[in-house]
Amino acid sequence: MLRFLGERLIQSAVVLAVMSFVVFALIGLMPGDPVDMMISADPDLTSADIAKLREIHGLDRPLAERYGNWLLAALQGDFGFSRLFAKPVFDILGPALGNTLALLGISLTLALCVGLPLGIWAAVKPYSARDYAVNLFAFAGISVPSFWLGLLLIILFAVILGWLPAGGLGTPGRDAWTDKLIYLVLPATSLTLASVGGHTRYMRASMLETLRQDYIRTARAKGLTERRVVLGHALRNALIPVTTIIALDFGTLFSGALITETIFAYPGMGKLTFDAVMGNDFNLALVCLLLATLVTLAGNILADLAYAWLDPRIGFEGKIQ
């Protein structure tokens, strides 16, 4: 296991290094830079001032040299300074990361607690009335655009009924966790409804495939109850392909909650990344995108560990024992 983890960590480090160069190059090729933003804010700057600013920020050097300087500083724990927030990048990431993890944890937990049992329940009696009802619910969740769903929740629960706040993180002057939890209800509900349909469909398909296997027929022939057959014999194997989807979905939700966070004015990583890219805050945008890559890689490593737990025949060398 230690050898497997070591190999995966080395692979992840290589992928992260390659992605850092790719993201750095793509950001460097974007139209405009921090100096252009300064020029638009102060049109009285002379060409000499502009050249001096580009030299100070290192924008007059080749892309490879700039990347090398950034990488050397990053390895020493210095990820630069945010132009938009006038703070070190790490000082800005902390609160946004905590907010996103809270939103992601609640929405992903709710989606799994609802989607996986629904998928199992539908697969036990395929093509029945309840199967068609679950499929209708799942397709509705997949088909509804997240931005439309968020606006609908705001109009219904914040504007018409007035039960919940439309956006933000908390009431000014109040730091109670219960107050912040109220502001999480609508964005967490929006993300949950947007992702629960996919988990339901994947769980149903995987369970249907597992229930057709020979060992399931053998278990039924031995006289085991349907509940024991499904939960004791089929569930673990059915969860193996679903685990891959969950791992990928974790990284997707971490970086892809941009629309939801923007609609609800929720200060998380998605909105922070969008603001950094649109504001040409190179250092902040680069670290945000690399952090999303790191979370995706970590999710895949956890998924590999889960495979061995779900099916003891799967060894850490990638072979069926």
C-alpha positions as a printed Julia matrix, in Angstrom:
321×3 Matrix{Float64}:
   0.0     0.0     0.0
   2.8     2.42    0.86
   4.44    1.72   -2.48
   1.17    2.35   -4.26
   0.64    5.64   -2.43
   4.19    6.69   -3.17
   3.78    6.0    -6.88
   0.47    7.81   -7.02
   1.87   10.82   -5.18
   4.79   11.0    -7.62
   2.39   10.76  -10.57
   0.2    13.46   -9.06
   3.22   15.71   -8.53
   4.21   15.3   -12.19
   0.66   16.05  -13.37
   0.49   19.09  -11.09
   3.83   20.38  -12.4
   2.73   19.97  -16.02
  -0.61   21.62  -15.29
   1.13   24.51  -13.54
   3.1    25.26  -16.7
   0.04   24.86  -18.95
  -2.12   27.11  -16.77
   0.71   29.65  -16.39
   1.16   29.75  -20.17
  -2.57   30.1   -20.86
  -2.91   32.91  -18.33
   0.15   34.6   -19.82
  -1.44   34.46  -23.28
  -4.62   36.14  -22.07
  -5.23   39.63  -23.5
  -4.3    42.26  -20.99
  -2.14   42.07  -17.88
  -1.94   43.89  -14.54
  -0.03   46.76  -16.11
  -2.79   47.26  -18.69
  -5.26   47.54  -15.82
  -3.04   50.18  -14.23
  -2.88   52.08  -17.51
  -6.66   52.13  -17.83
  -6.91   53.38  -14.22
  -4.31   56.13  -14.76
  -4.13   57.38  -18.37
  -1.41   59.9   -17.41
   1.22   57.18  -17.21
   4.06   57.73  -19.63
   5.69   55.06  -21.77
   8.69   55.14  -19.43
   6.42   54.5   -16.46
   4.76   51.62  -18.28
   8.12   50.06  -19.15
   9.24   50.43  -15.54
   6.05   48.77  -14.26
   6.46   45.86  -16.66
  10.03   45.44  -15.45
   8.93   45.49  -11.79
   6.26   42.85  -12.41
   8.6    40.79  -14.6
   6.29   41.06  -17.62
   9.15   42.12  -19.91
  10.82   38.7   -19.58
  10.2    35.54  -21.64
   7.38   33.25  -20.55
   9.7    30.37  -19.61
  11.81   32.62  -17.4
   8.74   34.02  -15.67
   7.46   30.51  -15.03
  10.81   29.42  -13.63
  10.85   32.37  -11.22
   7.28   31.65  -10.14
   7.98   27.94   -9.63
  11.1    28.64   -7.57
   9.15   31.03   -5.35
   6.22   28.59   -5.08
   8.51   25.78   -3.91
   9.6    28.12   -1.12
   5.98   28.77   -0.11
   5.62   32.16   -1.8
   2.68   32.14   -4.24
   2.71   35.84   -4.89
   0.51   38.81   -4.11
  -3.06   39.34   -5.19
  -3.57   42.57   -7.13
  -7.36   42.6    -6.65
  -7.36   42.09   -2.88
  -3.96   43.63   -2.05
  -3.09   40.63    0.11
  -0.9    37.53   -0.19
  -2.63   34.79   -2.15
  -2.73   32.36    0.77
  -4.48   34.9     2.99
  -7.33   35.06    0.47
  -7.59   31.33   -0.24
  -8.25   30.31    3.37
 -11.76   31.78    3.86
 -12.88   30.97    0.3
 -11.63   27.38    0.6
 -13.46   26.91    3.89
 -16.69   28.27    2.42
 -16.49   26.0    -0.62
 -15.69   22.92    1.46
 -18.74   23.61    3.64
 -20.98   24.05    0.59
 -19.45   21.07   -1.21
 -19.61   18.81    1.82
 -23.28   19.51    2.47
 -24.41   19.28   -1.17
 -22.37   16.16   -2.0
 -23.49   14.37    1.17
 -27.14   15.16    0.48
 -26.83   14.14   -3.18
 -25.3    10.77   -2.25
 -27.76   10.13    0.58
 -30.66   10.72   -1.8
 -29.28    9.53   -5.15
 -27.69    6.21   -4.18
 -30.71    4.78   -2.3
 -33.03    5.95   -5.07
 -30.87    4.24   -7.69
 -30.84    0.99   -5.71
 -34.59    1.19   -5.08
 -35.28    1.66   -8.79
 -32.89   -1.11   -9.9
 -34.46   -3.74   -7.66
 -37.67   -3.6    -9.75
 -36.64   -2.37  -13.21
 -39.25   -1.02  -15.61
 -41.83   -0.79  -12.87
 -43.87    2.28  -11.95
 -41.37    3.34   -9.28
 -38.47    2.84  -11.69
 -40.13    5.14  -14.22
 -40.84    7.68  -11.46
 -37.22    7.66  -10.27
 -35.98    7.98  -13.86
 -38.29   10.95  -14.42
 -36.95   12.63  -11.29
 -33.35   11.91  -12.31
 -33.78   13.22  -15.87
 -35.49   16.35  -14.53
 -32.54   17.01  -12.22
 -30.03   16.48  -15.01
 -31.93   18.62  -17.52
 -32.65   21.7   -15.38
 -29.96   24.39  -15.91
 -28.24   25.26  -12.65
 -28.51   29.02  -13.19
 -32.28   28.76  -13.82
 -32.72   26.54  -10.77
 -30.83   28.99   -8.57
 -32.9    31.94   -9.75
 -36.1    29.94   -9.25
 -35.14   29.11   -5.66
 -34.34   32.76   -4.95
 -37.66   33.97   -6.4
 -39.69   31.36   -4.53
 -38.06   31.17   -1.09
 -36.43   34.61   -0.79
 -38.69   36.97   -2.74
 -42.2    35.47   -2.63
 -42.16   33.53    0.65
 -39.38   35.46    2.38
 -38.24   32.41    4.31
 -34.55   32.42    3.38
 -31.91   35.01    2.41
 -31.26   35.41   -1.31
 -27.49   35.34   -1.05
 -24.39   36.18    0.9
 -22.69   34.35    3.73
 -24.09   35.76    6.96
 -25.68   38.69    8.69
 -23.15   41.47    9.44
 -22.24   41.48   13.11
 -23.38   37.91   13.71
 -20.85   35.08   13.6
 -23.06   32.26   14.87
 -22.8    29.07   12.81
 -26.6    28.79   12.77
 -26.79   32.15   11.02
 -24.29   31.06    8.38
 -26.1    27.76    7.96
 -29.27   29.59    6.91
 -27.36   31.25    4.07
 -26.15   27.82    2.93
 -29.64   26.37    2.46
 -30.42   27.74   -1.01
 -26.99   27.23   -2.67
 -26.64   23.76   -1.14
 -30.14   22.85   -2.33
 -29.37   24.1    -5.82
 -26.14   22.07   -6.06
 -27.81   19.0    -4.57
 -30.72   19.04   -7.02
 -28.32   19.59   -9.92
 -26.16   16.55   -9.05
 -28.54   14.05   -7.43
 -30.02   12.99  -10.78
 -26.67   11.92  -12.17
 -25.8     9.86   -9.09
 -29.21    8.2    -9.21
 -28.79    7.19  -12.85
 -25.24    5.85  -12.34
 -26.26    3.87   -9.26
 -29.28    2.39  -11.01
 -27.26    1.35  -14.08
 -24.46   -0.18  -12.0
 -26.89   -2.05   -9.75
 -28.82   -3.41  -12.73
 -25.61   -4.76  -14.23
 -24.54   -6.33  -10.93
 -27.9    -8.0   -10.3
 -27.52   -9.87  -13.61
 -24.31  -11.61  -12.5
 -24.12  -15.35  -11.86
 -23.15  -15.05   -8.21
 -26.34  -13.05   -7.56
 -28.42  -15.88   -9.04
 -26.47  -18.32   -6.87
 -27.19  -16.26   -3.75
 -30.89  -16.22   -4.59
 -30.86  -19.97   -5.24
 -29.49  -20.5    -1.74
 -32.66  -18.94   -0.35
 -31.25  -15.6     0.79
 -33.72  -12.76    1.19
 -33.78  -10.07   -1.5
 -32.62   -7.47    1.02
 -29.54   -9.55    1.9
 -28.82  -10.26   -1.76
 -28.94   -6.58   -2.69
 -27.21   -5.06    0.34
 -24.9    -7.92    1.26
 -23.76   -9.2    -2.15
 -24.57   -6.72   -4.91
 -24.08   -3.31   -3.32
 -20.31   -3.36   -2.84
 -19.59   -4.42   -6.41
 -22.15   -1.97   -7.77
 -20.44    0.88   -5.91
 -17.09    0.35   -7.68
 -17.92    2.21  -10.93
 -20.01    4.73   -9.0
 -16.97    5.53   -6.84
 -15.15    6.75   -9.95
 -18.01    9.09  -10.77
 -18.1    10.41   -7.22
 -14.34   11.08   -7.27
 -14.61   12.98  -10.54
 -17.72   14.78   -9.33
 -15.89   15.95   -6.24
 -13.31   17.81   -8.33
 -15.99   19.09  -10.68
 -18.1    20.48   -7.85
 -15.06   22.06   -6.21
 -14.17   24.13   -9.26
 -17.48   24.08  -11.12
 -19.76   25.68   -8.52
 -19.01   28.99  -10.21
 -22.56   29.6   -11.45
 -24.17   28.7    -8.14
 -21.73   30.77   -6.1
 -22.16   33.75   -8.42
 -25.97   33.63   -8.37
 -26.1    33.41   -4.58
 -23.16   35.82   -4.06
 -21.44   33.07   -2.09
 -17.72   33.83   -1.5
 -16.28   30.45   -2.42
 -13.52   29.14   -4.68
 -15.63   29.19   -7.85
 -16.49   32.87   -7.57
 -12.96   33.69   -6.44
 -11.49   31.98   -9.51
 -13.89   33.81  -11.81
 -13.07   37.2   -10.23
  -9.33   36.5   -10.46
  -9.5    35.54  -14.15
 -11.75   38.45  -15.12
  -9.63   40.88  -13.1
  -6.33   39.66  -14.58
  -5.11   38.72  -11.11
  -2.56   36.23  -12.45
  -1.16   34.94   -9.16
  -4.56   34.31   -7.59
  -6.07   32.74  -10.73
  -3.1    30.4   -11.15
  -3.21   29.13   -7.56
  -7.03   28.71   -7.66
  -6.86   26.6   -10.83
  -3.98   24.5    -9.52
  -5.85   23.92   -6.27
  -8.82   22.59   -8.26
  -6.4    20.25  -10.09
  -4.96   19.09   -6.77
  -8.42   18.33   -5.38
  -9.27   16.28   -8.48
  -6.05   14.28   -8.16
  -6.69   13.68   -4.46
 -10.21   12.48   -5.27
  -8.83    9.94   -7.74
  -6.33    8.61   -5.19
  -9.11    8.2    -2.63
 -11.2     6.41   -5.25
  -8.37    3.93   -5.88
  -8.16    3.23   -2.16
 -11.93    2.77   -2.04
 -11.74    0.15   -4.83
  -9.58   -2.11   -2.66
 -11.94   -1.66    0.29
 -15.06   -2.42   -1.76
 -13.54   -5.46   -3.48
 -10.73   -7.26   -1.56
  -9.7    -9.01   -4.8
  -8.39   -5.7    -6.13
  -4.8    -5.24   -5.03
  -2.84   -2.01   -4.88
  -0.76   -3.24   -7.81
  -3.84   -2.86  -10.02
  -4.38   -6.62  -10.44
  -7.27   -8.86   -9.49
  -5.95  -11.25   -6.85
